Amino acid sequence: MVQRTYRVEFETDLTTKQVTAKLPTLNHTADFGDTAEEALSNLRELATGLIEVLLDEGKEIPPSDKTDMGGVFLSLSLKAKTRPKDKKALQDDLRKVR
């Protein structure tokens, strides 16, 4: 299981009144909504998708932010997908069973 907690930054557009929520540690991933709650919900979905892609590509996932300074944080938990074995590894496994 992959678990990360990231600090969230909020910003409100003065013209549209929409709220942007951003995760600076996670490649500045950001999303927006009409409320902070909606922006955070949208950001959770986007960040989860990004981490899934990073896992699929075997790339490093940024570590969690420290929470001791306070603020708003987004916690994510994802099941790590097991990578399928390549053809040679499957053949080696089959030989061991025989």
C-alpha positions, -999 to +999 in steps of 0.1 A: +000+000+000+013+035-009+004+062+016+013+098+012+003+131+029+008+163+010+004+200+021-023+218+001-022+254-009-054+273-018-059+303-039-091+321-049-094+338-083-108+373-076-126+375-109-143+340-112-143+333-074-132+298-081-108+281-057-076+264-068-061+237-046-024+228-053+001+202-041+035+218-045+054+186-036+035+165-061+048+183-092+025+213-084-005+192-093-036+215-091-073+215-096-102+239-090-138+241-079-165+266-068-156+259-032-125+247-013-142+214-007-149+209-044-114+219-053-099+195-028-121+166-040-111+173-076-075+175-065-077+141-046-089+124-078-062+140-099-034+133-075-045+097-071-044+093-109-010+108-111+004+085-084-011+055-102+007+066-134+039+070-116+036+035-101+027+020-135+058+037-150+080+026-121+088+062-113+095+076-078+066+090-058+075+122-039+077+116-001+051+129+023+053+165+035+059+171+072+027+179+091+043+194+122+039+230+109+001+227+106-020+236+076-043+217+053-031+183+041-044+157+017-038+120+026-038+095-002-038+057+001-034+035-030-029-002-034+004-008-052-002-028-083+020-058-089+038-057-122+031-086-145+061-108-150+079-108-183+078-139-206+112-152-194+103-150-157+070-168-164+089-196-183+114-199-154+085-202-129+070-229-151+102-249-152+104-248-114+069-263-111+077-292-135 
